[in-house]
Amino acid sequence: MRAWQVDRRKRTRHLIELGGLVVKAGLVNLTGGDRAMIYGALLWMAEKLQSNRSEQARALRAAKGAQAFAGVGDPEGTDPIVPAAARKSVGKPWEDQ
């Protein structure tokens, strides 16, 4: 297999995993699959991550995501969407602000 094919497959897998996160977060059900609404939510998140409080937003969202992953229940660590670091227990969550 050529290098560009391997790279393309890696990219495709990565994009599929990211789409799986949209489903896992419940956004598809909550929005009725409305792509404009999902995209708008993602743009809102990008604005928060580019704001002057980006570090706080990153820490908050990373902690919430790690907690959600920990609650999913993947004891064997076989879910490719769940990063290894998220399988470990997390400390006290930050409060939403």
C-alpha positions as CSV (number, residue, x, y, z in Angstrom):
1,M,0.0,0.0,0.0
2,R,1.3,3.5,-0.9
3,A,2.1,6.0,1.8
4,W,-0.6,8.4,0.7
5,Q,-3.2,5.5,1.0
6,V,-2.0,4.8,4.6
7,D,-2.2,8.5,5.5
8,R,-5.7,8.7,3.9
9,R,-6.9,5.7,5.9
10,K,-5.5,7.2,9.1
11,R,-7.2,10.5,8.4
12,T,-10.5,8.8,7.6
13,R,-10.4,6.7,10.8
14,H,-9.7,9.9,12.8
15,L,-12.7,11.7,11.3
16,I,-15.0,8.7,11.9
17,E,-13.9,8.7,15.5
18,L,-14.6,12.4,15.9
19,G,-18.0,11.8,14.4
20,G,-18.5,9.1,16.9
21,L,-17.9,11.6,19.7
22,V,-20.7,13.8,18.3
23,V,-23.0,10.8,18.5
24,K,-21.7,9.7,21.9
25,A,-22.3,13.2,23.3
26,G,-25.9,12.8,22.3
27,L,-25.8,15.8,19.9
28,V,-27.4,13.9,17.1
29,N,-30.5,12.9,19.2
30,L,-30.7,16.3,20.9
31,T,-30.6,18.2,17.6
32,G,-32.5,15.8,15.4
33,G,-29.4,15.5,13.3
34,D,-29.5,19.2,12.4
35,R,-26.1,19.8,10.9
36,A,-26.3,23.5,11.1
37,M,-27.1,23.4,14.8
38,I,-24.3,20.9,15.5
39,Y,-21.9,23.0,13.5
40,G,-23.1,26.1,15.3
41,A,-22.4,24.4,18.7
42,L,-18.9,23.5,17.5
43,L,-18.3,27.0,16.4
44,W,-19.4,28.3,19.8
45,M,-17.0,25.9,21.4
46,A,-14.2,27.1,19.1
47,E,-14.9,30.7,20.1
48,K,-14.6,29.8,23.8
49,L,-11.3,28.0,23.2
50,Q,-10.0,31.1,21.5
51,S,-11.1,33.6,24.1
52,N,-9.1,35.1,26.9
53,R,-10.3,32.4,29.2
54,S,-9.3,29.6,26.9
55,E,-7.2,27.7,29.5
56,Q,-10.1,27.6,31.9
57,A,-12.4,26.4,29.1
58,R,-10.0,23.7,28.1
59,A,-9.5,22.4,31.6
60,L,-13.3,22.4,32.3
61,R,-14.2,20.6,29.1
62,A,-11.3,18.1,29.4
63,A,-12.4,17.2,32.9
64,K,-16.0,16.8,31.9
65,G,-15.0,14.6,28.9
66,A,-12.7,12.5,31.0
67,Q,-15.5,12.0,33.6
68,A,-17.9,11.0,30.8
69,F,-15.5,8.6,29.3
70,A,-14.9,7.0,32.7
71,G,-18.6,6.6,33.1
72,V,-19.0,4.9,29.7
73,G,-17.5,1.7,31.1
74,D,-14.7,0.3,28.9
75,P,-12.9,-2.0,31.4
76,E,-10.9,-3.8,28.8
77,G,-9.8,-0.5,27.2
78,T,-11.0,-1.6,23.8
79,D,-13.0,1.4,22.8
80,P,-10.8,3.3,20.3
81,I,-12.6,6.5,20.9
82,V,-11.7,6.5,24.6
83,P,-8.1,7.7,25.1
84,A,-6.1,5.8,27.6
85,A,-5.7,8.9,29.9
86,A,-9.5,9.2,30.1
87,R,-9.8,5.7,31.4
88,K,-8.1,6.6,34.6
89,S,-10.1,8.1,37.4
90,V,-10.3,11.9,37.5
91,G,-10.2,14.3,40.4
92,K,-12.9,16.7,41.6
93,P,-14.6,18.3,38.7
94,W,-14.4,22.0,38.1
95,E,-17.7,23.9,38.2
96,D,-19.2,25.4,35.1
97,Q,-18.9,29.1,34.9
